[in-house]
């Protein structure tokens, strides 16, 4: 589904990625693991068109390297950045309807998007309960669910999640990641950046370890979770 070849990207004036190559196949969850400053977020921003880069990025065989961010989103690459970006003055349902603009144009009518709303509410029942509440009044976990739900409304061909567990309580994190797995099992490939390496490896099929803008290690997650190098560097800090 997603294929990256020799990606070089800058963060400001600094080269943050030094020739990265990776792949996300159909129906996979692929995790990106690394310390702060390793280049994980820059990689996601490169795929979604928000940073200057060199190299080749393909979605289902189509080169999207030079496309603008809005065109990449309309191709089905939907990015949920770190920080639970929601529209605080809109209701939950209005936030979700904004997500339909990703690939359909703006159609801010619940009636026109009932099937999509029902799907999101089935995955996140709490959003259904709070659909008329303003987004600012939600808990952190609920706001993260809303941000992911809004992306789902755009019918993603690839869902990219940046640090979805950041700042959330352990029980909320467990619930959220169960939902991410559910979304993936419905047919949506996921590229996951996650600070909690142990959890990321548990839910993903494969993983890449990024260090200082380079891939230092990659493989099946079930193998990496028992790899001494990964254990010493990352898993000792995860619950």
MDAnalysis code that builds the backbone (N, CA, C; Angstrom):
import MDAnalysis as mda
import numpy as np

u = mda.Universe.empty(717, n_residues=239, atom_resindex=np.repeat(np.arange(239), 3), trajectory=True)
u.add_TopologyAttr("name", ["N", "CA", "C"] * 239)
u.add_TopologyAttr("resid", np.arange(1, 240))
u.add_TopologyAttr("resname", ["UNK", "UNK", "UNK", "UNK", "UNK", "UNK", "UNK", "UNK", "UNK", "UNK", "UNK", "UNK", "UNK", "UNK", "UNK", "UNK", "UNK", "UNK", "UNK", "UNK", "UNK", "UNK", "UNK", "UNK", "UNK", "UNK", "UNK", "UNK", "UNK", "UNK", "UNK", "UNK", "UNK", "UNK", "UNK", "UNK", "UNK", "UNK", "UNK", "UNK", "UNK", "UNK", "UNK", "UNK", "UNK", "UNK", "UNK", "UNK", "UNK", "UNK", "UNK", "UNK", "UNK", "UNK", "UNK", "UNK", "UNK", "UNK", "UNK", "UNK", "UNK", "UNK", "UNK", "UNK", "UNK", "UNK", "UNK", "UNK", "UNK", "UNK", "UNK", "UNK", "UNK", "UNK", "UNK", "UNK", "UNK", "UNK", "UNK", "UNK", "UNK", "UNK", "UNK", "UNK", "UNK", "UNK", "UNK", "UNK", "UNK", "UNK", "UNK", "UNK", "UNK", "UNK", "UNK", "UNK", "UNK", "UNK", "UNK", "UNK", "UNK", "UNK", "UNK", "UNK", "UNK", "UNK", "UNK", "UNK", "UNK", "UNK", "UNK", "UNK", "UNK", "UNK", "UNK", "UNK", "UNK", "UNK", "UNK", "UNK", "UNK", "UNK", "UNK", "UNK", "UNK", "UNK", "UNK", "UNK", "UNK", "UNK", "UNK", "UNK", "UNK", "UNK", "UNK", "UNK", "UNK", "UNK", "UNK", "UNK", "UNK", "UNK", "UNK", "UNK", "UNK", "UNK", "UNK", "UNK", "UNK", "UNK", "UNK", "UNK", "UNK", "UNK", "UNK", "UNK", "UNK", "UNK", "UNK", "UNK", "UNK", "UNK", "UNK", "UNK", "UNK", "UNK", "UNK", "UNK", "UNK", "UNK", "UNK", "UNK", "UNK", "UNK", "UNK", "UNK", "UNK", "UNK", "UNK", "UNK", "UNK", "UNK", "UNK", "UNK", "UNK", "UNK", "UNK", "UNK", "UNK", "UNK", "UNK", "UNK", "UNK", "UNK", "UNK", "UNK", "UNK", "UNK", "UNK", "UNK", "UNK", "UNK", "UNK", "UNK", "UNK", "UNK", "UNK", "UNK", "UNK", "UNK", "UNK", "UNK", "UNK", "UNK", "UNK", "UNK", "UNK", "UNK", "UNK", "UNK", "UNK", "UNK", "UNK", "UNK", "UNK", "UNK", "UNK", "UNK", "UNK", "UNK", "UNK", "UNK", "UNK", "UNK", "UNK", "UNK", "UNK", "UNK", "UNK"])
u.atoms.positions = np.array([
    [0.833, -1.207, 0.000],
    [0.000, 0.000, 0.000],
    [0.867, 1.256, 0.000],
    [1.767, 1.365, 1.009],
    [2.698, 2.497, 1.066],
    [4.111, 1.975, 0.883],
    [4.849, 2.636, -0.006],
    [6.244, 2.257, -0.225],
    [7.093, 3.518, -0.264],
    [8.089, 3.564, 0.596],
    [8.997, 4.704, 0.689],
    [10.390, 4.239, 0.304],
    [11.030, 4.996, -0.588],
    [12.368, 4.640, -1.044],
    [13.306, 5.832, -0.907],
    [14.386, 5.635, -0.165],
    [15.478, 6.605, -0.052],
    [14.971, 8.005, 0.313],
    [14.162, 8.076, 1.345],
    [13.569, 9.343, 1.767],
    [14.577, 10.171, 2.561],
    [14.803, 11.382, 2.070],
    [15.647, 12.360, 2.755],
    [14.769, 13.566, 3.058],
    [14.740, 13.999, 4.302],
    [13.864, 15.113, 4.676],
    [14.543, 15.986, 5.715],
    [14.177, 17.260, 5.698],
    [14.756, 18.229, 6.619],
    [13.759, 18.651, 7.680],
    [14.267, 18.930, 8.873],
    [13.493, 19.563, 9.937],
    [14.135, 20.922, 10.140],
    [13.525, 21.964, 9.573],
    [14.193, 23.255, 9.505],
    [15.379, 23.150, 8.560],
    [16.547, 23.522, 9.037],
    [17.756, 23.438, 8.211],
    [18.528, 22.146, 8.439],
    [18.019, 21.328, 9.328],
    [18.730, 20.096, 9.692],
    [18.154, 18.914, 8.927],
    [19.025, 18.099, 8.346],
    [18.569, 16.880, 7.682],
    [18.154, 15.875, 8.751],
    [16.854, 15.544, 8.769],
    [16.309, 14.695, 9.830],
    [16.190, 13.237, 9.423],
    [16.043, 12.969, 8.139],
    [15.949, 11.599, 7.623],
    [17.014, 11.417, 6.555],
    [17.751, 10.316, 6.655],
    [18.931, 10.125, 5.811],
    [18.785, 8.909, 4.896],
    [17.809, 8.935, 4.010],
    [17.671, 7.839, 3.054],
    [16.860, 6.674, 3.583],
    [15.684, 6.969, 4.129],
    [14.814, 5.955, 4.732],
    [14.043, 5.198, 3.652],
    [13.970, 3.883, 3.803],
    [13.118, 3.046, 2.952],
    [12.289, 2.139, 3.855],
    [10.987, 2.115, 3.612],
    [10.110, 1.223, 4.373],
    [8.836, 0.971, 3.593],
    [8.034, 0.036, 4.103],
    [6.818, -0.361, 3.397],
    [5.717, -0.696, 4.398],
    [4.492, -0.341, 4.056],
    [3.306, -0.770, 4.793],
    [2.426, -1.519, 3.810],
    [2.176, -2.785, 4.088],
    [1.379, -3.608, 3.181],
    [-0.099, -3.556, 3.560],
    [-0.929, -4.045, 2.650],
    [-2.366, -4.115, 2.914],
    [-2.625, -4.865, 4.227],
    [-3.534, -4.350, 5.026],
    [-4.014, -4.994, 6.250],
    [-2.984, -5.033, 7.377],
    [-1.864, -4.328, 7.237],
    [-0.843, -4.334, 8.288],
    [-0.983, -3.146, 9.242],
    [-0.521, -3.372, 10.472],
    [-0.135, -2.269, 11.350],
    [1.388, -2.294, 11.415],
    [2.005, -1.195, 11.026],
    [3.462, -1.075, 11.070],
    [3.816, 0.024, 12.063],
    [4.693, -0.303, 13.005],
    [5.080, 0.645, 14.049],
    [6.425, 1.282, 13.730],
    [6.541, 2.564, 14.067],
    [7.809, 3.285, 14.028],
    [8.195, 3.600, 15.464],
    [9.345, 3.104, 15.880],
    [9.785, 3.248, 17.266],
    [11.128, 3.957, 17.283],
    [11.300, 4.838, 18.243],
    [12.571, 5.536, 18.381],
    [12.467, 6.598, 19.449],
    [13.599, 7.099, 19.870],
    [13.620, 8.135, 20.901],
    [13.184, 9.472, 20.312],
    [12.978, 10.460, 21.173],
    [12.656, 11.805, 20.702],
    [13.770, 12.315, 19.796],
    [13.386, 12.914, 18.669],
    [14.371, 13.428, 17.732],
    [14.890, 12.414, 16.742],
    [14.351, 11.200, 16.772],
    [14.829, 10.156, 15.859],
    [14.362, 10.376, 14.425],
    [13.278, 11.147, 14.242],
    [12.767, 11.408, 12.900],
    [11.414, 10.806, 12.609],
    [10.752, 10.276, 13.625],
    [9.482, 9.581, 13.410],
    [8.390, 10.524, 12.893],
    [8.222, 11.643, 13.584],
    [7.189, 12.598, 13.167],
    [7.536, 13.218, 11.823],
    [8.812, 13.483, 11.587],
    [9.230, 14.015, 10.286],
    [8.877, 13.050, 9.170],
    [8.996, 11.756, 9.429],
    [8.637, 10.771, 8.412],
    [7.146, 10.853, 8.082],
    [6.303, 10.912, 9.109],
    [4.867, 11.025, 8.853],
    [4.549, 12.321, 8.113],
    [5.175, 13.416, 8.525],
    [4.939, 14.688, 7.855],
    [5.422, 14.670, 6.409],
    [6.453, 13.891, 6.137],
    [6.929, 13.743, 4.760],
    [5.898, 13.025, 3.907],
    [5.340, 11.952, 4.445],
    [4.337, 11.192, 3.699],
    [3.107, 12.049, 3.430],
    [2.706, 12.861, 4.404],
    [1.496, 13.673, 4.239],
    [1.751, 14.992, 3.519],
    [3.007, 15.230, 3.109],
    [3.313, 16.373, 2.259],
    [3.630, 17.665, 2.969],
    [3.947, 17.606, 4.249],
    [4.128, 18.831, 5.031],
    [5.580, 19.255, 5.206],
    [6.530, 18.482, 4.700],
    [7.931, 18.893, 4.772],
    [8.590, 18.677, 3.414],
    [9.647, 19.447, 3.174],
    [10.420, 19.296, 1.944],
    [11.227, 18.011, 2.023],
    [11.207, 17.258, 0.928],
    [11.912, 15.988, 0.971],
    [12.389, 15.587, -0.420],
    [13.271, 14.594, -0.415],
    [13.726, 13.931, -1.627],
    [13.448, 12.447, -1.463],
    [13.411, 11.741, -2.589],
    [13.117, 10.316, -2.544],
    [11.769, 10.032, -3.168],
    [11.303, 8.823, -2.982],
    [10.067, 8.385, -3.640],
    [9.082, 7.837, -2.617],
    [7.842, 8.308, -2.705],
    [6.764, 7.814, -1.853],
    [5.626, 7.375, -2.760],
    [5.248, 6.109, -2.664],
    [4.173, 5.565, -3.495],
    [3.017, 5.087, -2.629],
    [1.810, 5.342, -3.102],
    [0.596, 4.813, -2.487],
    [-0.087, 3.928, -3.511],
    [-0.145, 2.636, -3.219],
    [-0.746, 1.663, -4.140],
    [-0.165, 1.803, -5.540],
    [1.150, 2.004, -5.621],
    [1.837, 2.091, -6.903],
    [1.859, 3.463, -7.539],
    [1.154, 4.436, -6.974],
    [1.112, 5.792, -7.525],
    [2.091, 6.691, -6.773],
    [2.922, 7.396, -7.511],
    [3.902, 8.297, -6.906],
    [3.194, 9.544, -6.369],
    [3.249, 9.740, -5.058],
    [2.605, 10.907, -4.436],
    [3.639, 11.864, -3.841],
    [4.897, 11.675, -4.190],
    [5.988, 12.421, -3.563],
    [5.853, 13.925, -3.709],
    [5.358, 14.381, -4.852],
    [5.337, 15.816, -5.143],
    [3.961, 16.449, -4.943],
    [3.002, 15.691, -4.460],
    [1.652, 16.226, -4.302],
    [1.549, 17.129, -3.072],
    [0.633, 18.087, -3.134],
    [0.351, 18.961, -1.993],
    [-0.395, 18.178, -0.915],
    [-0.322, 18.636, 0.343],
    [-0.971, 17.903, 1.435],
    [-2.449, 17.608, 1.211],
    [-3.209, 18.578, 0.666],
    [-4.637, 18.334, 0.469],
    [-4.892, 17.263, -0.575],
    [-4.049, 17.209, -1.592],
    [-4.207, 16.179, -2.627],
    [-3.823, 14.801, -2.088],
    [-2.803, 14.760, -1.228],
    [-2.416, 13.491, -0.608],
    [-3.548, 12.980, 0.275],
    [-4.174, 13.875, 1.025],
    [-5.311, 13.475, 1.866],
    [-6.451, 12.942, 1.013],
    [-6.698, 13.573, -0.126],
    [-7.782, 13.116, -0.997],
    [-7.463, 11.779, -1.659],
    [-6.182, 11.437, -1.707],
    [-5.796, 10.110, -2.192],
    [-6.061, 9.037, -1.139],
    [-6.312, 9.472, 0.107],
    [-6.638, 8.516, 1.159],
    [-5.585, 8.337, 2.227],
    [-4.534, 9.178, 2.217],
    [-3.526, 9.139, 3.282],
    [-3.958, 10.137, 4.349],
    [-4.460, 9.633, 5.464],
    [-5.008, 10.494, 6.507],
    [-4.153, 10.403, 7.765],
    [-3.740, 11.565, 8.233],
    [-2.723, 11.716, 9.270],
    [-3.370, 12.309, 10.521],
    [-3.274, 11.588, 11.629],
    [-3.737, 12.104, 12.923],
    [-2.494, 12.508, 13.707],
    [-2.179, 13.809, 13.740],
    [-0.933, 14.237, 14.376],
    [-0.983, 14.141, 15.893],
    [0.183, 14.233, 16.496],
    [0.273, 14.254, 17.954],
    [-0.449, 15.481, 18.503],
    [-1.172, 15.312, 19.599],
    [-1.745, 16.465, 20.267],
    [-3.254, 16.573, 20.226],
    [-3.936, 15.575, 19.669],
    [-5.404, 15.544, 19.703],
    [-6.013, 16.831, 19.146],
    [-5.700, 17.127, 17.890],
    [-6.200, 18.338, 17.250],
    [-7.673, 18.177, 16.885],
    [-8.530, 18.829, 17.637],
    [-9.965, 18.851, 17.337],
    [-10.401, 20.316, 17.273],
    [-11.594, 20.541, 16.747],
    [-12.148, 21.893, 16.712],
    [-12.963, 22.097, 17.991],
    [-12.415, 22.819, 18.970],
    [-13.032, 22.861, 20.302],
    [-14.421, 23.473, 20.329],
    [-14.701, 24.405, 19.422],
    [-15.992, 25.071, 19.429],
    [-17.070, 24.370, 18.635],
    [-16.727, 23.226, 18.025],
    [-17.707, 22.420, 17.296],
    [-18.120, 21.229, 18.147],
    [-19.301, 20.702, 17.891],
    [-19.731, 19.493, 18.580],
    [-18.938, 18.296, 18.081],
    [-19.069, 17.191, 18.793],
    [-18.431, 15.945, 18.372],
    [-18.856, 15.590, 16.951],
    [-20.152, 15.629, 16.692],
    [-20.639, 15.234, 15.369],
    [-20.172, 16.200, 14.286],
    [-20.133, 17.476, 14.586],
    [-19.632, 18.444, 13.606],
    [-18.161, 18.195, 13.300],
    [-17.375, 17.867, 14.314],
    [-15.973, 17.516, 14.090],
    [-15.859, 16.320, 13.153],
    [-16.681, 15.311, 13.384],
    [-16.633, 14.123, 12.534],
    [-16.990, 14.465, 11.095],
    [-17.980, 15.299, 10.908],
    [-18.417, 15.645, 9.558],
    [-17.354, 16.426, 8.799],
    [-16.521, 17.177, 9.519],
    [-15.404, 17.860, 8.868],
    [-14.503, 16.842, 8.166],
    [-14.390, 15.648, 8.737],
    [-13.540, 14.617, 8.154],
    [-13.970, 14.150, 6.783],
    [-15.223, 14.358, 6.423],
    [-15.687, 13.912, 5.105],
    [-15.074, 14.731, 3.986],
    [-14.530, 15.905, 4.312],
    [-13.933, 16.755, 3.282],
    [-12.670, 16.139, 2.699],
    [-12.082, 15.163, 3.393],
    [-10.819, 14.595, 2.935],
    [-10.916, 13.989, 1.551],
    [-12.022, 13.308, 1.256],
    [-12.093, 12.692, -0.067],
    [-13.423, 12.874, -0.780],
    [-14.351, 13.620, -0.184],
    [-15.648, 13.786, -0.832],
    [-15.967, 15.239, -1.161],
    [-15.128, 16.156, -0.697],
    [-15.544, 17.545, -0.708],
    [-16.347, 17.805, 0.553],
    [-16.642, 19.056, 0.823],
    [-17.317, 19.412, 2.068],
    [-18.800, 19.082, 1.971],
    [-19.230, 18.145, 2.814],
    [-20.647, 17.761, 2.867],
    [-21.035, 17.675, 4.334],
    [-21.216, 18.813, 4.962],
    [-21.425, 18.846, 6.405],
    [-22.883, 18.593, 6.767],
    [-23.361, 17.432, 6.390],
    [-24.735, 17.043, 6.705],
    [-24.733, 15.636, 7.249],
    [-25.274, 15.468, 8.456],
    [-25.324, 14.135, 9.051],
    [-26.145, 13.181, 8.197],
    [-27.196, 13.708, 7.558],
    [-28.037, 12.852, 6.726],
    [-27.290, 12.262, 5.555],
    [-26.401, 13.048, 4.955],
    [-25.626, 12.576, 3.811],
    [-24.538, 11.594, 4.213],
    [-24.192, 11.556, 5.483],
    [-23.056, 10.750, 5.938],
    [-23.442, 9.781, 7.047],
    [-24.699, 9.379, 7.085],
    [-25.195, 8.555, 8.181],
    [-24.434, 7.240, 8.300],
    [-24.163, 6.595, 7.180],
    [-23.477, 5.302, 7.224],
    [-22.085, 5.443, 7.831],
    [-21.368, 6.499, 7.432],
    [-20.034, 6.723, 7.980],
    [-20.095, 7.056, 9.466],
    [-21.043, 7.896, 9.851],
    [-21.202, 8.219, 11.270],
    [-21.531, 6.980, 12.089],
    [-22.415, 6.152, 11.574],
    [-22.784, 4.926, 12.286],
    [-21.561, 4.034, 12.488],
    [-20.703, 3.974, 11.478],
    [-19.496, 3.149, 11.573],
    [-18.575, 3.678, 12.674],
    [-18.359, 5.001, 12.686],
    [-17.498, 5.591, 13.714],
    [-18.108, 5.411, 15.101],
    [-19.405, 5.616, 15.217],
    [-20.066, 5.468, 16.517],
    [-20.058, 4.013, 16.985],
    [-20.043, 3.082, 16.057],
    [-19.954, 1.670, 16.421],
    [-18.579, 1.353, 17.013],
    [-17.538, 1.963, 16.443],
    [-16.189, 1.759, 16.965],
    [-15.993, 2.500, 18.282],
    [-16.487, 3.726, 18.335],
    [-16.318, 4.574, 19.520],
    [-17.691, 4.953, 20.087],
    [-18.326, 4.057, 20.841],
    [-19.672, 4.344, 21.369],
    [-19.739, 5.602, 22.229],
    [-18.620, 5.950, 22.882],
    [-18.634, 7.148, 23.720],
    [-18.843, 8.423, 22.896],
    [-18.401, 8.389, 21.653],
    [-18.632, 9.553, 20.791],
    [-20.111, 9.700, 20.459],
    [-20.796, 8.571, 20.345],
    [-22.245, 8.626, 20.115],
    [-22.941, 9.262, 21.319],
    [-22.536, 8.854, 22.511],
    [-23.130, 9.404, 23.731],
    [-22.896, 10.914, 23.849],
    [-21.781, 11.376, 23.298],
    [-21.389, 12.779, 23.454],
    [-21.485, 13.563, 22.146],
    [-22.248, 13.057, 21.198],
    [-22.233, 13.639, 19.851],
    [-22.666, 15.102, 19.810],
    [-23.457, 15.549, 20.787],
    [-23.920, 16.944, 20.801],
    [-23.064, 17.839, 21.701],
    [-22.078, 17.241, 22.385],
    [-21.202, 18.034, 23.247],
    [-20.160, 18.766, 22.415],
    [-19.716, 19.923, 22.919],
    [-18.601, 20.618, 22.292],
    [-17.308, 19.858, 22.568],
    [-16.424, 19.854, 21.591],
    [-15.217, 19.028, 21.684],
    [-14.314, 19.432, 22.843],
    [-14.318, 20.722, 23.216],
    [-13.433, 21.146, 24.303],
    [-13.794, 20.487, 25.627],
    [-15.027, 20.034, 25.765],
    [-15.492, 19.478, 27.037],
    [-15.166, 17.996, 27.197],
    [-14.587, 17.380, 26.177],
    [-14.259, 15.956, 26.240],
    [-12.981, 15.725, 27.037],
    [-12.834, 14.514, 27.546],
    [-11.583, 14.114, 28.188],
    [-10.505, 13.947, 27.116],
    [-9.251, 13.816, 27.560],
    [-8.162, 13.618, 26.610],
    [-8.343, 12.376, 25.761],
    [-8.769, 11.289, 26.389],
    [-8.987, 10.055, 25.643],
    [-10.100, 10.186, 24.629],
    [-11.162, 10.874, 25.015],
    [-12.286, 11.073, 24.099],
    [-11.889, 11.972, 22.936],
    [-11.058, 12.974, 23.200],
    [-10.586, 13.829, 22.114],
    [-9.719, 13.042, 21.136],
    [-8.919, 12.102, 21.654],
    [-8.113, 11.277, 20.754],
    [-8.999, 10.374, 19.914],
    [-10.027, 9.808, 20.521],
    [-10.988, 9.008, 19.765],
    [-11.653, 9.852, 18.682],
    [-11.970, 11.094, 19.018],
    [-12.613, 11.985, 18.056],
    [-11.681, 12.295, 16.894],
    [-10.411, 12.546, 17.188],
    [-9.450, 12.837, 16.124],
    [-9.305, 11.648, 15.177],
    [-9.264, 10.441, 15.736],
    [-9.162, 9.242, 14.900],
    [-10.464, 9.020, 14.142],
    [-11.594, 9.209, 14.823],
    [-12.889, 9.050, 14.167],
    [-13.059, 9.997, 12.996],
    [-12.594, 11.231, 13.158],
    [-12.684, 12.206, 12.066],
    [-11.880, 11.736, 10.857],
    [-10.707, 11.145, 11.098],
    [-9.917, 10.610, 9.989],
    [-10.642, 9.456, 9.305],
    [-11.280, 8.604, 10.091],
    [-12.012, 7.469, 9.521],
    [-13.142, 7.947, 8.619],
    [-13.736, 9.075, 8.938],
    [-14.813, 9.626, 8.111],
    [-14.338, 9.936, 6.694],
    [-13.034, 10.098, 6.511],
    [-12.476, 10.357, 5.190],
    [-12.148, 9.114, 4.397],
    [-12.541, 7.933, 4.896],
    [-12.301, 6.655, 4.214],
    [-10.811, 6.457, 3.907],
    [-9.973, 6.367, 4.929],
    [-8.528, 6.272, 4.687],
    [-8.120, 4.980, 3.992],
    [-7.244, 5.121, 3.025],
    [-6.554, 3.964, 2.451],
    [-5.322, 3.640, 3.290],
    [-4.819, 4.645, 3.995],
    [-3.728, 4.486, 4.958],
    [-3.976, 5.465, 6.095],
    [-3.980, 4.954, 7.329],
    [-4.173, 5.787, 8.513],
    [-2.836, 5.924, 9.232],
    [-2.381, 7.161, 9.420],
    [-1.121, 7.416, 10.115],
    [-1.421, 8.064, 11.463],
    [-0.930, 7.459, 12.525],
    [-1.191, 7.921, 13.887],
    [0.121, 8.297, 14.558],
    [0.194, 9.522, 15.075],
    [1.408, 10.007, 15.725],
    [1.174, 10.110, 17.232],
    [1.801, 9.227, 17.978],
    [1.761, 9.213, 19.443],
    [0.338, 9.256, 20.000],
    [-0.521, 8.315, 19.624],
    [-1.907, 8.363, 20.104],
    [-2.062, 8.190, 21.604],
    [-1.069, 7.590, 22.279],
    [-1.203, 7.366, 23.723],
    [-0.695, 8.529, 24.564],
    [-0.123, 9.536, 23.931],
    [0.531, 10.626, 24.664],
    [-0.420, 11.301, 25.654],
    [-0.037, 11.297, 26.928],
    [-0.785, 12.004, 27.953],
    [-2.036, 11.308, 28.453],
    [-2.258, 10.063, 28.046],
    [-3.480, 9.361, 28.436],
    [-3.213, 8.377, 29.577],
    [-4.240, 8.102, 30.359],
    [-4.140, 7.133, 31.453],
    [-4.030, 5.719, 30.891],
    [-3.367, 4.805, 31.621],
    [-3.166, 3.441, 31.118],
    [-4.435, 2.734, 30.671],
    [-5.518, 2.833, 31.429],
    [-6.754, 2.144, 31.044],
    [-7.326, 2.715, 29.752],
    [-7.204, 4.013, 29.582],
    [-7.683, 4.658, 28.356],
    [-6.824, 4.229, 27.172],
    [-5.516, 4.122, 27.395],
    [-4.606, 3.686, 26.332],
    [-4.976, 2.292, 25.857],
    [-5.226, 1.384, 26.794],
    [-5.589, 0.013, 26.420],
    [-6.851, -0.002, 25.567],
    [-7.847, 0.768, 25.973],
    [-9.098, 0.823, 25.211],
    [-8.866, 1.397, 23.820],
    [-8.074, 2.466, 23.745],
    [-7.816, 3.119, 22.465],
    [-7.108, 2.179, 21.502],
    [-6.134, 1.433, 22.007],
    [-5.383, 0.552, 21.117],
    [-6.209, -0.653, 20.677],
    [-7.134, -1.078, 21.492],
    [-8.076, -2.109, 21.045],
    [-8.871, -1.607, 19.845],
    [-9.239, -0.332, 19.868],
    [-9.996, 0.260, 18.771],
    [-9.133, 0.406, 17.521],
    [-7.856, 0.735, 17.701],
    [-6.952, 0.843, 16.555],
    [-6.814, -0.505, 15.862],
    [-6.694, -1.567, 16.647],
    [-6.634, -2.917, 16.073],
    [-7.932, -3.238, 15.349],
    [-9.057, -2.851, 15.923],
    [-10.358, -3.091, 15.288],
    [-10.452, -2.370, 13.942],
    [-9.996, -1.129, 13.900],
    [-9.997, -0.368, 12.649],
    [-9.140, -1.070, 11.607],
    [-7.982, -1.540, 12.023],
    [-7.099, -2.249, 11.105],
    [-7.729, -3.533, 10.589],
    [-8.383, -4.274, 11.461],
    [-8.998, -5.535, 11.045],
    [-10.148, -5.319, 10.066],
    [-10.693, -4.113, 10.055],
    [-11.754, -3.801, 9.093],
    [-11.189, -3.520, 7.708],
    [-9.847, -3.491, 7.588],
    [-9.234, -3.350, 6.270],
    [-8.385, -2.116, 6.067],
    [-8.139, -1.333, 7.123],
    [-7.365, -0.101, 6.987],
    [-5.929, -0.307, 7.459],
    [-4.935, -0.183, 6.569],
    [-3.542, -0.259, 7.007],
    [-3.212, 0.916, 7.926],
    [-2.337, 0.681, 8.900],
    [-1.998, 1.713, 9.886],
    [-0.483, 1.844, 9.987],
    [-0.010, 3.090, 9.912],
    [1.385, 3.410, 10.204],
    [1.384, 4.156, 11.530],
    [1.990, 3.546, 12.539],
    [1.851, 3.988, 13.931],
    [3.179, 4.458, 14.500],
    [3.237, 5.707, 14.919],
    [4.344, 6.217, 15.724],
    [3.876, 6.207, 17.171],
    [4.655, 5.576, 18.044],
    [4.182, 5.398, 19.418],
    [5.352, 5.370, 20.394],
    [5.232, 6.181, 21.473],
    [6.266, 6.254, 22.500],
    [6.344, 4.981, 23.333],
    [5.215, 4.297, 23.487],
    [5.172, 3.078, 24.285],
    [5.557, 1.905, 23.386],
    [6.855, 1.612, 23.366],
    [7.368, 0.624, 22.421],
    [6.769, -0.758, 22.647],
    [6.597, -1.138, 23.898],
    [6.061, -2.467, 24.192],
    [4.656, -2.622, 23.636],
    [3.829, -1.624, 23.852],
    [2.462, -1.669, 23.348],
    [2.439, -1.638, 21.822],
    [3.284, -0.790, 21.229],
    [3.341, -0.705, 19.770],
    [3.719, -2.048, 19.149],
    [4.667, -2.730, 19.764],
    [5.087, -4.031, 19.242],
    [4.017, -5.097, 19.460],
    [3.238, -4.964, 20.514],
    [2.170, -5.937, 20.771],
    [1.069, -5.869, 19.719],
    [0.735, -4.660, 19.266],
    [-0.408, -4.521, 18.358],
    [-0.011, -4.530, 16.889],
    [1.269, -4.358, 16.586],
    [1.693, -4.229, 15.190],
    [2.151, -5.563, 14.610],
    [2.162, -5.613, 13.283],
    [2.658, -6.792, 12.569],
    [4.165, -6.716, 12.363],
    [4.626, -5.537, 11.971],
    [6.052, -5.305, 11.764],
    [6.420, -3.953, 12.360],
    [7.731, -3.736, 12.520],
    [8.178, -2.469, 13.103],
    [9.534, -2.078, 12.539],
    [9.763, -0.777, 12.559],
    [11.050, -0.198, 12.186],
    [11.558, 0.612, 13.370],
    [12.836, 0.457, 13.695],
    [13.470, 1.229, 14.751],
    [14.262, 2.356, 14.099],
    [13.925, 3.599, 14.459],
    [14.618, 4.761, 13.921],
    [15.582, 5.319, 14.952],
    [16.801, 5.590, 14.503],
    [17.809, 6.226, 15.349],
    [18.512, 7.299, 14.539],
    [18.384, 8.531, 14.979],
    [19.056, 9.668, 14.352],
    [18.822, 9.724, 12.842],
    [17.587, 9.496, 12.451],
    [17.221, 9.634, 11.050],
    [17.524, 8.449, 10.171],
    [17.936, 7.339, 10.773],
    [18.223, 6.117, 10.028],
    [17.454, 4.946, 10.631],
    [17.139, 3.960, 9.804],
    [16.544, 2.724, 10.308],
    [17.669, 1.820, 10.785],
    [17.689, 1.554, 12.070],
    [18.747, 0.723, 12.638],
    [18.355, -0.744, 12.709],
    [17.040, -1.011, 12.689],
    [16.563, -2.382, 12.847],
    [15.129, -2.451, 12.349],
    [14.764, -3.574, 11.760],
    [13.376, -3.775, 11.337],
    [13.077, -5.262, 11.339],
    [11.798, -5.590, 11.358],
    [11.414, -6.992, 11.328],
    [10.010, -7.192, 11.855],
    [9.643, -8.449, 12.043],
    [8.342, -8.764, 12.617],
    [8.322, -8.333, 14.081],
    [7.217, -7.757, 14.485],
    [7.123, -7.229, 15.848],
    [7.299, -8.321, 16.898],
    [6.784, -9.511, 16.618],
    [6.894, -10.600, 17.586],
    [8.343, -11.021, 17.803],
    [9.200, -10.752, 16.813],
    [10.628, -11.036, 16.976],
    [11.342, -9.877, 17.669],
    [10.989, -8.655, 17.283],
    [11.663, -7.489, 17.859],
    [11.376, -7.329, 19.342],
    [10.196, -7.754, 19.786],
    [9.844, -7.573, 21.199],
    [10.741, -8.410, 22.109],
    [11.391, -9.428, 21.533],
    [12.317, -10.267, 22.300],
    [13.776, -10.008, 21.941],
    [14.024, -9.021, 21.077],
    [15.386, -8.697, 20.660],
    [16.091, -7.913, 21.778],
    [17.264, -8.365, 22.141],
    [17.983, -7.758, 23.262],
    [18.246, -6.276, 23.034],
    [18.576, -5.912, 21.783],
    [18.871, -4.507, 21.491],
    [17.639, -3.623, 21.710],
    [16.487, -4.124, 21.301],
    [15.243, -3.370, 21.478],
    [14.859, -3.329, 22.953],
    [15.003, -4.461, 23.622],
    [14.657, -4.544, 25.043],
    [15.463, -3.549, 25.866],
    [16.766, -3.515, 25.631],
    [17.632, -2.635, 26.413],
    [17.382, -1.159, 26.106],
    [17.109, -0.848, 24.847],
    [16.987, 0.556, 24.448],
    [15.604, 1.139, 24.710],
    [14.551, 0.306, 24.590],
    [13.199, 0.864, 24.598],
    [12.233, 0.203, 25.575],
    [12.286, -1.112, 25.705],
    [11.236, -1.790, 26.460],
    [11.370, -1.611, 27.957],
    [12.564, -1.296, 28.421],
    [12.732, -1.042, 29.841],
    [11.990, 0.190, 30.309],
    [11.640, 1.067, 29.336],
    [10.938, 2.306, 29.670],
    [9.449, 2.190, 29.440],
    [9.005, 1.032, 28.949],
    [7.579, 0.858, 28.663],
    [6.957, -0.007, 29.726],
    [5.673, 0.163, 29.905],
    [5.015, -0.650, 30.925],
    [4.822, -2.061, 30.411],
])
